[in-house]
Amino acid sequence: MKPSIPQGTRDFGPEIVRKRNYIFNTIREVFELYGFQPLETPAMENLDTLMGKYGEEGDRLIFKILNNGLDNIAKHQKAREDFEKILAGKNTDGITERALRYDLTIPFARYVAMNQGQLTFPYKRYQIQPVWRADRPQKGRYREFYQCDADVVGSNSLLSDVEFAQLYAEVFKRLGIGVEIKINNRKVLNALAETCGSIDKLTDITVAIDKLDKIGMEKVKNELLHKGLNEEQILVIEKYLSIDGTNMGKLSELRKLIGNNETGEKGIEELEFILDQLKNQDAELKVDFTLARGLNYYTGIIFEVKAKDVSIGSIGGGGRYDDLTGLFGVPNIPGVGISFGVDRIYDVMEELKLFPGDIYVGTKVLFFNLGEEEGKTAFGLMQQLRSKNIACELYHENAKFDKQFKYADKKNIPFIAIIGSKELIDRTCTIKNLKTGEQQTVSQEELGNAHWLHS
């Protein structure tokens, strides 16, 4: 049988892992700079922890895990009945009670609910782990991928929202990616639904709006029609989605559309606060009323980040939630959080050739193996360099120069160290820089100083 991996998943060789770690480390450094603490949660959660938190479409993309010992219970009639329910899209404890995590936000909310007595609020955490979605694989969309999240819980202050916009700007500046940071407010979307007289249709409206970039205005209108909205209501939504101009101009037009709606006015004021706080900062924000983020738990400011020079989906997103932990019986802990789409960020950086040249280097020095005594001496010197945190290798066998040179070249090793019979007698080492072609002789006593690495 030809070996394969599941569709929507990938293997990562050393070169790719180094590039991904460059992204992870850059994001992690900024998280730490802004005072966030690390957290990790299990790959799988109880099914009832996840279901009902992501909307109808999100629930369908949750990877469910079959119960342990299924082979034993499958002989029984109840197991067969349960399995038929699963195939029909229903849930049952008899066949599945756990699922792979869909994102990092709900597991984080579960963690806060379980550990609220031990946490210091506001609690600032970041989390870098893989998530899984039973989605259709395509460019920039995978079934297994990493998320990098940061959240602040236990504070209603919009300064956290402001800080997240600046954090986004800082990370992408360090990575060299030009981005557009889009913002909207779920309160505005609530007001839109109220203006249409259909607050009970809020989820249908946001899910449809969230697809605008993918399917276009006419298909969005058709979807809303099929969800039970009438032509007049759909016309209001179309006017809303057509608002254009400067950030402040858009907010002015929005006020005219939603009138004196109290919820909407609060949402507009929050957007104005964010824009005012960041008007002299690096963060380049764009008010975008088509931004909906079709997840049920967002209640305030919402973010989405798009790369300017590459055609790909969002590379970041998030928003404010007033009562996420209330889903787990712990009410009144507000918060705000953002997420980085690392896999898409990788694709953008690869396409734009933004990774630094020295990222490919792992081993810095390869000691040639030229015989038993030569190899023994090289091994001792190699250990001296390793004690100075200089990554090095000794070629695994006595082989021709050409073979050992090719090994160094294929692994992008910048320096080779040669100890032959002459060097054994002279107690020296010949060092060659493979990038410049320069060669020098260093005494074995001075080799550990590693000054030759920078000469």
C-alpha positions in Angstrom: 0.0 0.0 0.0 1.4 3.4 -1.0 1.9 5.6 2.1 -0.2 8.7 2.3 -1.5 11.3 4.8 -5.1 12.6 5.3 -6.3 15.3 2.9 -5.9 18.7 4.3 -2.9 17.8 6.4 0.9 18.2 5.7 4.3 17.0 6.7 6.9 19.6 7.5 10.6 19.1 6.7 13.4 20.9 8.4 13.4 24.0 6.1 9.7 24.5 6.6 9.8 23.9 10.3 12.5 26.6 10.6 10.4 29.1 8.7 7.3 28.3 10.7 9.3 28.7 13.9 10.5 32.1 12.7 6.8 33.1 12.5 5.9 31.5 15.9 8.9 33.1 17.6 8.2 36.6 16.2 4.5 36.4 17.3 5.5 35.0 20.7 8.1 37.8 21.3 5.4 40.4 20.7 2.9 38.6 22.9 5.4 38.5 25.7 6.3 42.2 25.0 2.7 43.1 25.6 2.5 41.2 28.9 0.7 37.9 27.8 1.4 34.6 29.5 1.5 31.2 27.7 -1.2 28.5 28.0 -1.8 25.1 26.4 -5.0 23.0 26.5 -5.7 19.4 25.3 -6.1 18.5 21.6 -9.5 17.1 22.4 -12.4 18.5 24.4 -15.6 17.0 25.6 -18.1 17.3 22.7 -20.6 19.4 24.7 -17.8 21.9 25.4 -17.6 22.7 21.7 -21.0 22.1 20.2 -23.4 25.1 19.9 -20.6 27.6 20.2 -19.7 28.3 16.6 -23.0 28.6 14.9 -24.7 26.0 12.7 -22.0 25.9 10.0 -19.2 25.8 12.5 -20.8 22.8 14.4 -20.8 20.8 11.1 -17.0 21.3 10.8 -16.2 19.8 14.2 -14.1 16.6 14.0 -15.8 14.1 16.4 -13.9 11.2 18.0 -15.4 7.8 18.2 -15.6 6.4 21.8 -13.0 4.0 23.1 -13.9 0.3 22.8 -16.2 1.0 19.9 -15.3 -2.4 18.4 -16.7 -4.1 21.4 -20.0 -2.2 21.6 -20.5 -2.2 17.8 -22.0 -5.7 18.1 -24.9 -4.4 20.0 -28.1 -3.0 18.5 -27.9 0.3 20.4 -24.4 1.0 18.9 -25.8 0.5 15.4 -28.7 2.8 16.1 -26.3 5.4 17.5 -24.1 5.2 14.5 -27.1 5.8 12.2 -27.9 8.9 14.2 -24.4 10.2 13.7 -24.7 9.6 10.0 -27.9 11.6 10.1 -26.1 14.5 11.7 -27.3 13.9 15.2 -25.1 13.5 18.4 -25.2 10.6 20.8 -23.1 9.7 23.8 -23.2 6.1 22.8 -20.8 6.6 19.9 -19.0 9.9 20.4 -18.4 12.1 23.5 -15.2 14.0 22.5 -14.0 16.1 19.6 -10.8 17.7 18.3 -10.7 21.4 19.2 -12.1 23.7 16.5 -10.3 26.8 17.7 -8.4 28.0 20.8 -11.0 30.5 22.1 -13.7 28.1 23.5 -11.1 25.8 25.2 -9.6 29.0 26.7 -13.1 30.0 28.0 -13.5 26.6 29.5 -10.1 26.9 31.2 -11.0 30.3 32.7 -14.3 28.9 33.9 -12.6 26.0 35.6 -9.7 28.1 37.1 -11.3 31.5 37.8 -10.4 31.3 41.5 -6.7 30.9 40.8 -6.3 33.6 38.1 -5.4 37.2 38.4 -7.7 39.5 36.4 -7.4 41.0 33.9 -5.9 37.7 32.7 -3.8 38.0 29.6 -2.9 34.7 27.9 -1.5 33.6 24.6 -1.7 30.1 23.1 0.0 28.6 20.1 -1.4 25.1 19.2 -3.0 23.2 16.3 -6.7 23.1 15.7 -8.8 20.9 13.4 -11.8 21.5 11.1 -13.6 19.1 8.8 -13.5 21.6 6.0 -12.9 21.2 2.3 -9.2 21.6 1.7 -8.1 24.4 -0.7 -5.3 27.0 -1.0 -4.9 28.6 2.4 -7.5 26.3 4.0 -6.4 23.1 5.8 -8.1 20.5 8.0 -5.2 20.7 10.5 -3.5 24.1 11.1 -2.0 26.2 13.9 -3.6 29.2 15.5 -1.8 31.8 17.6 -4.3 33.5 20.0 -4.0 36.2 22.6 -6.9 37.2 24.9 -7.6 39.5 27.8 -10.4 38.6 30.1 -11.9 40.3 33.1 -11.9 43.8 31.8 -14.4 46.0 29.8 -11.8 48.5 28.9 -11.6 49.3 25.2 -7.9 50.0 25.7 -7.4 46.2 25.3 -9.1 46.4 21.9 -6.8 49.3 21.0 -3.8 47.4 22.2 -4.7 44.4 20.0 -4.9 46.6 16.9 -1.4 47.9 17.7 -0.2 44.3 18.5 -1.3 43.2 15.0 0.5 46.1 13.4 3.7 45.3 15.3 3.8 41.6 14.4 3.2 42.2 10.7 5.7 45.0 10.7 8.4 42.6 12.1 7.4 40.0 9.6 7.6 42.5 6.7 4.0 41.9 5.6 1.9 44.9 4.5 -1.6 44.5 5.9 -5.0 46.1 6.2 -6.6 45.8 9.6 -10.4 45.8 9.2 -12.7 46.6 12.1 -16.4 46.6 12.7 -18.7 46.2 15.7 -21.2 43.4 16.4 -23.4 46.1 18.1 -23.7 47.7 14.7 -24.8 44.4 13.2 -27.3 44.0 16.0 -28.7 47.5 15.2 -28.9 46.5 11.6 -31.0 43.5 12.5 -33.2 45.6 14.8 -33.6 48.2 12.0 -34.8 45.4 9.7 -37.2 44.4 12.5 -35.6 40.9 12.6 -33.3 40.7 15.6 -34.1 36.9 15.7 -32.4 36.7 12.2 -29.1 38.2 13.5 -27.2 35.0 13.0 -28.6 34.4 9.5 -27.7 38.0 8.6 -24.1 37.8 9.9 -23.4 34.4 8.4 -24.6 35.7 5.0 -22.7 39.0 5.2 -19.5 37.1 6.1 -19.7 35.3 2.7 -19.9 38.6 0.7 -16.3 38.5 -0.5 -16.7 34.9 -1.6 -20.1 34.8 -3.3 -21.0 38.4 -4.1 -24.0 40.7 -3.3 -26.7 38.9 -5.3 -26.0 35.5 -3.8 -26.0 37.1 -0.3 -29.4 38.6 -1.1 -30.7 35.2 -2.3 -29.4 33.5 0.9 -31.2 36.1 3.1 -34.3 35.6 1.1 -34.2 31.9 1.7 -33.7 32.6 5.4 -37.0 34.3 5.6 -36.1 38.0 5.2 -38.4 40.1 2.9 -37.4 42.4 0.1 -37.6 45.6 2.2 -35.4 44.1 4.9 -32.9 42.9 2.3 -32.8 46.4 0.8 -31.8 47.9 4.2 -29.0 45.3 4.4 -27.8 46.1 0.8 -27.7 49.9 1.7 -25.6 49.0 4.8 -23.2 46.9 2.8 -22.8 49.6 0.1 -21.6 52.4 2.5 -18.3 53.7 1.3 -15.8 56.5 1.9 -13.4 57.4 4.7 -13.6 55.8 8.2 -15.4 58.8 9.7 -17.5 59.2 6.6 -18.7 55.7 6.8 -19.7 56.1 10.5 -21.7 59.3 9.5 -23.6 57.4 6.8 -24.3 54.5 9.2 -25.9 56.9 11.7 -28.3 58.1 9.0 -29.2 54.5 8.1 -29.8 53.0 11.6 -31.3 56.2 13.0 -31.5 56.6 16.8 -30.9 52.9 17.6 -29.3 52.8 21.0 -27.2 49.6 20.4 -26.0 50.9 17.1 -25.0 54.3 18.6 -22.9 52.5 21.2 -21.2 50.5 18.6 -20.4 53.6 16.5 -19.0 55.3 19.6 -16.7 52.3 20.3 -15.4 52.4 16.7 -14.7 56.2 17.0 -12.8 55.6 20.3 -10.5 52.9 18.6 -9.9 55.2 15.6 -9.1 58.2 17.8 -6.7 56.3 20.1 -4.7 55.0 17.1 -4.7 58.0 14.8 -1.1 58.7 15.5 0.1 55.1 15.7 1.4 52.5 13.2 -1.8 50.6 13.1 -3.6 51.2 9.8 -7.3 50.6 10.4 -10.2 50.5 8.0 -13.8 50.5 9.1 -15.5 47.7 7.0 -19.2 47.1 7.5 -19.1 43.9 5.4 -17.0 42.4 8.2 -19.3 40.2 10.3 -17.2 37.2 11.7 -20.1 34.7 11.8 -19.4 33.4 15.3 -22.0 33.7 17.9 -19.9 34.7 20.9 -18.7 38.1 19.5 -20.5 41.1 21.0 -18.4 44.2 20.4 -15.4 45.3 18.3 -14.3 42.7 15.7 -11.1 42.5 13.7 -9.9 40.9 10.5 -6.4 41.2 8.9 -5.8 40.9 5.2 -2.4 40.9 3.4 -2.2 43.7 0.9 0.0 42.1 -1.8 -1.3 38.5 -1.9 -4.7 37.1 -2.9 -5.5 34.9 0.1 -8.1 34.8 2.9 -7.7 36.6 6.2 -4.5 36.1 8.1 -5.9 37.2 11.4 -9.1 38.0 13.2 -10.9 38.3 16.5 -13.1 40.5 18.6 -14.7 41.3 21.9 -17.1 39.0 23.8 -19.1 40.1 26.9 -19.8 36.8 28.4 -17.9 33.9 26.8 -17.4 32.0 30.1 -21.2 32.3 30.7 -21.4 29.4 28.3 -19.8 27.3 31.1 -21.9 28.6 34.0 -19.5 31.4 35.0 -21.1 34.7 33.9 -19.9 38.3 33.8 -16.3 37.8 32.7 -15.9 40.0 29.6 -12.9 39.7 27.3 -11.4 40.4 23.9 -9.1 38.3 21.8 -7.3 37.9 18.4 -5.9 35.1 16.4 -3.1 34.8 13.8 -3.5 32.3 10.9 0.0 31.0 10.9 -0.4 28.7 7.9 -1.7 31.5 5.7 1.0 33.9 7.0 3.5 31.3 6.0 2.0 31.1 2.5 2.1 34.9 2.2 5.8 35.1 3.3 6.8 32.3 1.0 5.1 34.0 -2.0 6.6 37.4 -1.2 10.0 35.9 -0.3 10.1 37.5 3.1 12.0 34.9 5.1 15.5 35.9 6.1 18.4 34.2 4.4 20.0 32.8 7.5 16.8 31.0 8.6 17.9 27.9 6.7 21.1 27.4 8.7 20.9 24.8 11.5 24.4 23.2 11.7 27.1 26.0 11.6 30.2 23.8 11.3 30.8 20.4 9.7 34.0 18.6 10.8 35.3 16.4 8.0 36.0 12.8 9.0 39.5 11.9 7.6 40.5 8.9 9.6 40.3 7.3 13.0 42.7 9.6 14.9 41.6 12.6 12.9 38.0 11.9 13.7 38.7 11.4 17.4 40.4 14.8 17.6 37.6 16.4 15.6 35.0 14.9 17.9 36.7 16.5 21.0 36.9 19.9 19.3 33.3 19.6 18.2 32.2 19.1 21.8 34.1 22.3 22.8 32.1 24.3 20.2 28.9 22.7 21.3 29.6 23.8 24.8 29.6 27.4 23.4 26.2 26.8 21.8 27.7 26.5 18.3 25.8 23.8 16.4 28.1 21.4 14.6 28.4 17.9 13.3 31.2 15.3 12.5 30.6 13.6 9.2 29.5 10.0 10.0 32.3 8.1 8.2 35.7 8.5 6.6 34.8 9.5 3.0 36.2 11.4 0.0 36.3 15.2 0.3 33.8 15.6 -2.5 31.2 13.6 -0.7 31.6 15.5 2.5 31.5 18.9 0.7 28.2 17.9 -1.0 26.7 17.0 2.4 27.6 20.4 3.7 26.2 22.1 0.6 22.9 20.3 0.7 22.4 21.1 4.4 23.4 24.8 3.9 26.2 24.4 6.5 28.3 27.6 6.2 31.6 26.4 7.7 33.7 23.2 7.4 36.5 22.3 9.7 39.3 20.0 8.4 41.7 18.0 10.6 44.0 15.9 8.5 47.4 14.3 9.2 49.2 17.7 8.9 46.7 19.4 11.3 47.2 16.5 13.8 50.9 17.1 13.9 50.6 21.0 14.0 47.7 20.9 16.4 45.7 23.2 14.1 42.4 23.1 12.2 41.7 24.4 8.7 38.5 26.4 8.6 36.7 27.2 5.3 33.8 29.6 4.8 31.7 27.9 2.1 29.8 31.1 1.3 32.9 33.3 0.6 35.5 30.6 -0.2 37.9 32.1 2.4 40.1 29.7 4.3 42.2 30.1 7.4 44.2 28.0 9.8 43.3 28.2 13.5 45.2 26.5 16.4 43.1 23.8 18.1 43.5 25.7 21.4 41.9 28.8 19.9 39.2 27.0 18.0 36.8 27.2 20.9 37.0 31.0 21.0 35.0 30.9 17.7 36.4 34.3 16.6 36.8 32.8 13.1 33.0 32.5 12.8 32.8 36.3 12.5 36.1 37.1 10.7 
